[in-house]
Amino acid sequence: MTPDGLPICDHGGQVEGLYLAVGMCGQGFMMGPGIARNLAHLIAHGSPLIDPSIFSALSFYRDFGVAKREKKKS
């Protein structure tokens, strides 16, 4: 699982031919088919099927920082 709870679906950066589809943390059966279809299109055509700006949320290079929760005042 990734720190932000979103999977990684992206090219492997500096390793040519490496693609990642990981971090689904138990949601692979639900998300797997869509992730696989988009990753296959990315590999074959250089872009995912969905809007690239949306797909970038699944990037290996995104900021994994999770928004800090405010502390409850006692």
N, CA, C and O atoms as a GROMACS GRO file, in nm:
protein
  296
    1MET      N    1   0.085  -0.118   0.000
    1MET     CA    2   0.000   0.000   0.000
    1MET      C    3   0.089   0.124   0.000
    1MET      O    4   0.193   0.126   0.066
    2THR      N    5   0.049   0.223  -0.072
    2THR     CA    6   0.123   0.349  -0.077
    2THR      C    7   0.077   0.440   0.037
    2THR      O    8  -0.033   0.422   0.090
    3PRO      N    9   0.158   0.537   0.075
    3PRO     CA   10   0.122   0.626   0.186
    3PRO      C   11  -0.008   0.704   0.161
    3PRO      O   12  -0.080   0.735   0.256
    4ASP      N   13  -0.037   0.737   0.034
    4ASP     CA   14  -0.158   0.814   0.004
    4ASP      C   15  -0.279   0.726  -0.029
    4ASP      O   16  -0.388   0.778  -0.054
    5GLY      N   17  -0.260   0.594  -0.030
    5GLY     CA   18  -0.371   0.503  -0.054
    5GLY      C   19  -0.405   0.480  -0.200
    5GLY      O   20  -0.495   0.401  -0.230
    6LEU      N   21  -0.336   0.546  -0.292
    6LEU     CA   22  -0.360   0.527  -0.435
    6LEU      C   23  -0.255   0.433  -0.493
    6LEU      O   24  -0.140   0.436  -0.450
    7PRO      N   25  -0.292   0.350  -0.589
    7PRO     CA   26  -0.193   0.260  -0.648
    7PRO      C   27  -0.094   0.335  -0.736
    7PRO      O   28  -0.113   0.453  -0.768
    8ILE      N   29   0.011   0.267  -0.774
    8ILE     CA   30   0.109   0.320  -0.869
    8ILE      C   31   0.085   0.248  -1.002
    8ILE      O   32   0.082   0.125  -1.007
    9CYS      N   33   0.069   0.324  -1.106
    9CYS     CA   34   0.052   0.270  -1.241
    9CYS      C   35   0.129   0.362  -1.334
    9CYS      O   36   0.078   0.467  -1.374
   10ASP      N   37   0.252   0.323  -1.366
   10ASP     CA   38   0.341   0.416  -1.437
   10ASP      C   39   0.460   0.340  -1.494
   10ASP      O   40   0.480   0.222  -1.464
   11HIS      N   41   0.537   0.409  -1.576
   11HIS     CA   42   0.663   0.352  -1.624
   11HIS      C   43   0.763   0.354  -1.510
   11HIS      O   44   0.749   0.431  -1.415
   12GLY      N   45   0.863   0.270  -1.520
   12GLY     CA   46   0.959   0.254  -1.411
   12GLY      C   47   1.073   0.354  -1.413
   12GLY      O   48   1.176   0.330  -1.348
   13GLY      N   49   1.059   0.462  -1.484
   13GLY     CA   50   1.160   0.567  -1.482
   13GLY      C   51   1.283   0.537  -1.562
   13GLY      O   52   1.278   0.529  -1.685
   14GLN      N   53   1.394   0.519  -1.495
   14GLN     CA   54   1.522   0.506  -1.561
   14GLN      C   55   1.550   0.366  -1.612
   14GLN      O   56   1.653   0.344  -1.676
   15VAL      N   57   1.462   0.270  -1.586
   15VAL     CA   58   1.480   0.134  -1.634
   15VAL      C   59   1.390   0.116  -1.756
   15VAL      O   60   1.268   0.108  -1.743
   16GLU      N   61   1.451   0.108  -1.873
   16GLU     CA   62   1.373   0.097  -1.995
   16GLU      C   63   1.292  -0.033  -1.998
   16GLU      O   64   1.344  -0.140  -1.967
   17GLY      N   65   1.166  -0.022  -2.034
   17GLY     CA   66   1.078  -0.138  -2.044
   17GLY      C   67   1.015  -0.181  -1.913
   17GLY      O   68   0.942  -0.280  -1.911
   18LEU      N   69   1.041  -0.111  -1.804
   18LEU     CA   70   0.982  -0.145  -1.675
   18LEU      C   71   0.857  -0.061  -1.651
   18LEU      O   72   0.860   0.061  -1.660
   19TYR      N   73   0.747  -0.129  -1.622
   19TYR     CA   74   0.622  -0.062  -1.590
   19TYR      C   75   0.572  -0.117  -1.457
   19TYR      O   76   0.593  -0.234  -1.426
   20LEU      N   77   0.507  -0.032  -1.380
   20LEU     CA   78   0.462  -0.069  -1.246
   20LEU      C   79   0.309  -0.063  -1.236
   20LEU      O   80   0.248   0.034  -1.281
   21ALA      N   81   0.250  -0.163  -1.178
   21ALA     CA   82   0.108  -0.165  -1.145
   21ALA      C   83   0.099  -0.229  -1.007
   21ALA      O   84   0.071  -0.349  -0.994
   22VAL      N   85   0.123  -0.149  -0.904
   22VAL     CA   86   0.137  -0.200  -0.767
   22VAL      C   87   0.064  -0.110  -0.668
   22VAL      O   88   0.020   0.000  -0.702
   23GLY      N   89   0.053  -0.158  -0.544
   23GLY     CA   90   0.002  -0.075  -0.435
   23GLY      C   91  -0.149  -0.069  -0.426
   23GLY      O   92  -0.204   0.028  -0.374
   24MET      N   93  -0.219  -0.171  -0.476
   24MET     CA   94  -0.365  -0.168  -0.474
   24MET      C   95  -0.423  -0.216  -0.342
   24MET      O   96  -0.542  -0.197  -0.316
   25CYS      N   97  -0.341  -0.277  -0.258
   25CYS     CA   98  -0.378  -0.314  -0.122
   25CYS      C   99  -0.517  -0.374  -0.108
   25CYS      O  100  -0.605  -0.315  -0.045
   26GLY      N  101  -0.537  -0.489  -0.168
   26GLY     CA  102  -0.664  -0.558  -0.155
   26GLY      C  103  -0.772  -0.512  -0.252
   26GLY      O  104  -0.879  -0.571  -0.256
   27GLN      N  105  -0.746  -0.409  -0.329
   27GLN     CA  106  -0.844  -0.359  -0.424
   27GLN      C  107  -0.811  -0.402  -0.567
   27GLN      O  108  -0.870  -0.352  -0.662
   28GLY      N  109  -0.718  -0.496  -0.581
   28GLY     CA  110  -0.675  -0.540  -0.712
   28GLY      C  111  -0.785  -0.601  -0.796
   28GLY      O  112  -0.788  -0.581  -0.918
   29PHE      N  113  -0.877  -0.677  -0.734
   29PHE     CA  114  -0.987  -0.736  -0.810
   29PHE      C  115  -1.080  -0.629  -0.864
   29PHE      O  116  -1.136  -0.643  -0.972
   30MET      N  117  -1.097  -0.522  -0.789
   30MET     CA  118  -1.186  -0.414  -0.832
   30MET      C  119  -1.115  -0.323  -0.932
   30MET      O  120  -1.172  -0.289  -1.036
   31MET      N  121  -0.992  -0.284  -0.902
   31MET     CA  122  -0.921  -0.187  -0.985
   31MET      C  123  -0.834  -0.251  -1.093
   31MET      O  124  -0.800  -0.186  -1.192
   32GLY      N  125  -0.799  -0.377  -1.074
   32GLY     CA  126  -0.706  -0.445  -1.164
   32GLY      C  127  -0.739  -0.437  -1.312
   32GLY      O  128  -0.652  -0.404  -1.391
   33PRO      N  129  -0.864  -0.467  -1.352
   33PRO     CA  130  -0.894  -0.462  -1.495
   33PRO      C  131  -0.876  -0.323  -1.558
   33PRO      O  132  -0.823  -0.311  -1.668
   34GLY      N  133  -0.919  -0.220  -1.489
   34GLY     CA  134  -0.903  -0.083  -1.540
   34GLY      C  135  -0.757  -0.039  -1.542
   34GLY      O  136  -0.711   0.023  -1.638
   35ILE      N  137  -0.685  -0.074  -1.435
   35ILE     CA  138  -0.542  -0.043  -1.430
   35ILE      C  139  -0.471  -0.115  -1.543
   35ILE      O  140  -0.389  -0.054  -1.612
   36ALA      N  141  -0.501  -0.243  -1.563
   36ALA     CA  142  -0.435  -0.322  -1.668
   36ALA      C  143  -0.464  -0.264  -1.806
   36ALA      O  144  -0.374  -0.255  -1.890
   37ARG      N  145  -0.587  -0.226  -1.831
   37ARG     CA  146  -0.623  -0.170  -1.962
   37ARG      C  147  -0.550  -0.040  -1.989
   37ARG      O  148  -0.499  -0.018  -2.099
   38ASN      N  149  -0.544   0.048  -1.889
   38ASN     CA  150  -0.475   0.175  -1.906
   38ASN      C  151  -0.324   0.156  -1.918
   38ASN      O  152  -0.259   0.223  -1.998
   39LEU      N  153  -0.268   0.064  -1.840
   39LEU     CA  154  -0.125   0.038  -1.848
   39LEU      C  155  -0.088  -0.023  -1.984
   39LEU      O  156   0.014   0.012  -2.042
   40ALA      N  157  -0.172  -0.114  -2.033
   40ALA     CA  158  -0.147  -0.175  -2.164
   40ALA      C  159  -0.149  -0.068  -2.274
   40ALA      O  160  -0.067  -0.071  -2.365
   41HIS      N  161  -0.243   0.025  -2.264
   41HIS     CA  162  -0.251   0.133  -2.363
   41HIS      C  163  -0.130   0.226  -2.351
   41HIS      O  164  -0.076   0.273  -2.452
   42LEU      N  165  -0.086   0.252  -2.228
   42LEU     CA  166   0.033   0.334  -2.205
   42LEU      C  167   0.156   0.269  -2.268
   42LEU      O  168   0.236   0.336  -2.332
   43ILE      N  169   0.170   0.138  -2.251
   43ILE     CA  170   0.285   0.067  -2.307
   43ILE      C  171   0.278   0.065  -2.460
   43ILE      O  172   0.379   0.090  -2.526
   44ALA      N  173   0.162   0.037  -2.515
   44ALA     CA  174   0.149   0.022  -2.660
   44ALA      C  175   0.145   0.154  -2.735
   44ALA      O  176   0.194   0.163  -2.848
   45HIS      N  177   0.087   0.258  -2.673
   45HIS     CA  178   0.064   0.383  -2.746
   45HIS      C  179   0.128   0.507  -2.683
   45HIS      O  180   0.124   0.615  -2.742
   46GLY      N  181   0.188   0.492  -2.566
   46GLY     CA  182   0.255   0.605  -2.503
   46GLY      C  183   0.167   0.694  -2.418
   46GLY      O  184   0.216   0.791  -2.360
   47SER      N  185   0.038   0.663  -2.409
   47SER     CA  186  -0.053   0.740  -2.325
   47SER      C  187  -0.163   0.648  -2.274
   47SER      O  188  -0.198   0.550  -2.342
   48PRO      N  189  -0.219   0.677  -2.157
   48PRO     CA  190  -0.328   0.594  -2.104
   48PRO      C  191  -0.459   0.625  -2.177
   48PRO      O  192  -0.467   0.721  -2.254
   49LEU      N  193  -0.560   0.545  -2.153
   49LEU     CA  194  -0.692   0.568  -2.213
   49LEU      C  195  -0.764   0.686  -2.148
   49LEU      O  196  -0.838   0.759  -2.214
   50ILE      N  197  -0.743   0.704  -2.018
   50ILE     CA  198  -0.809   0.815  -1.948
   50ILE      C  199  -0.725   0.942  -1.963
   50ILE      O  200  -0.610   0.936  -2.006
   51ASP      N  201  -0.783   1.053  -1.926
   51ASP     CA  202  -0.714   1.183  -1.934
   51ASP      C  203  -0.581   1.174  -1.860
   51ASP      O  204  -0.578   1.136  -1.743
   52PRO      N  205  -0.470   1.208  -1.927
   52PRO     CA  206  -0.338   1.198  -1.863
   52PRO      C  207  -0.326   1.277  -1.732
   52PRO      O  208  -0.250   1.238  -1.644
   53SER      N  209  -0.400   1.387  -1.719
   53SER     CA  210  -0.391   1.463  -1.593
   53SER      C  211  -0.451   1.383  -1.477
   53SER      O  212  -0.404   1.394  -1.364
   54ILE      N  213  -0.553   1.302  -1.504
   54ILE     CA  214  -0.610   1.215  -1.402
   54ILE      C  215  -0.515   1.099  -1.376
   54ILE      O  216  -0.491   1.061  -1.261
   55PHE      N  217  -0.462   1.042  -1.483
   55PHE     CA  218  -0.371   0.929  -1.472
   55PHE      C  219  -0.244   0.965  -1.395
   55PHE      O  220  -0.184   0.879  -1.332
   56SER      N  221  -0.204   1.092  -1.399
   56SER     CA  222  -0.083   1.135  -1.329
   56SER      C  223  -0.095   1.119  -1.178
   56SER      O  224   0.006   1.115  -1.108
   57ALA      N  225  -0.218   1.109  -1.126
   57ALA     CA  226  -0.238   1.085  -0.983
   57ALA      C  227  -0.186   0.948  -0.942
   57ALA      O  228  -0.168   0.922  -0.823
   58LEU      N  229  -0.163   0.859  -1.040
   58LEU     CA  230  -0.113   0.725  -1.013
   58LEU      C  231   0.036   0.713  -1.044
   58LEU      O  232   0.091   0.603  -1.044
   59SER      N  233   0.102   0.825  -1.069
   59SER     CA  234   0.242   0.826  -1.108
   59SER      C  235   0.336   0.778  -0.996
   59SER      O  236   0.312   0.803  -0.878
   60PHE      N  237   0.439   0.711  -1.036
   60PHE     CA  238   0.545   0.667  -0.945
   60PHE      C  239   0.618   0.788  -0.886
   60PHE      O  240   0.678   0.779  -0.779
   61TYR      N  241   0.614   0.901  -0.957
   61TYR     CA  242   0.689   1.020  -0.918
   61TYR      C  243   0.604   1.126  -0.849
   61TYR      O  244   0.650   1.238  -0.830
   62ARG      N  245   0.481   1.092  -0.810
   62ARG     CA  246   0.395   1.190  -0.744
   62ARG      C  247   0.443   1.216  -0.601
   62ARG      O  248   0.527   1.143  -0.548
   63ASP      N  249   0.388   1.318  -0.541
   63ASP     CA  250   0.416   1.348  -0.401
   63ASP      C  251   0.328   1.256  -0.317
   63ASP      O  252   0.205   1.266  -0.321
   64PHE      N  253   0.389   1.167  -0.241
   64PHE     CA  254   0.315   1.071  -0.160
   64PHE      C  255   0.273   1.127  -0.025
   64PHE      O  256   0.219   1.054   0.058
   65GLY      N  257   0.297   1.255  -0.001
   65GLY     CA  258   0.258   1.315   0.125
   65GLY      C  259   0.109   1.309   0.144
   65GLY      O  260   0.032   1.339   0.052
   66VAL      N  261   0.068   1.272   0.261
   66VAL     CA  262  -0.074   1.264   0.293
   66VAL      C  263  -0.110   1.391   0.368
   66VAL      O  264  -0.035   1.436   0.455
   67ALA      N  265  -0.225   1.449   0.336
   67ALA     CA  266  -0.268   1.572   0.403
   67ALA      C  267  -0.272   1.548   0.554
   67ALA      O  268  -0.323   1.446   0.601
   68LYS      N  269  -0.219   1.642   0.627
   68LYS     CA  270  -0.217   1.630   0.772
   68LYS      C  271  -0.355   1.660   0.828
   68LYS      O  272  -0.420   1.756   0.788
   69ARG      N  273  -0.397   1.578   0.922
   69ARG     CA  274  -0.525   1.599   0.988
   69ARG      C  275  -0.509   1.699   1.101
   69ARG      O  276  -0.409   1.700   1.172
   70GLU      N  277  -0.609   1.781   1.116
   70GLU     CA  278  -0.605   1.878   1.226
   70GLU      C  279  -0.630   1.806   1.358
   70GLU      O  280  -0.714   1.716   1.365
   71LYS      N  281  -0.559   1.846   1.460
   71LYS     CA  282  -0.581   1.788   1.591
   71LYS      C  283  -0.708   1.844   1.652
   71LYS      O  284  -0.740   1.962   1.639
   72LYS      N  285  -0.782   1.755   1.718
   72LYS     CA  286  -0.904   1.799   1.784
   72LYS      C  287  -0.867   1.878   1.909
   72LYS      O  288  -0.777   1.840   1.984
   73LYS      N  289  -0.938   1.987   1.929
   73LYS     CA  290  -0.913   2.067   2.048
   73LYS      C  291  -0.988   2.007   2.165
   73LYS      O  292  -1.106   1.974   2.154
   74SER      N  293  -0.921   1.994   2.278
   74SER     CA  294  -0.984   1.935   2.396
   74SER      C  295  -1.055   2.038   2.478
   74SER      O  296  -1.114   2.006   2.581
   0.00000   0.00000   0.00000
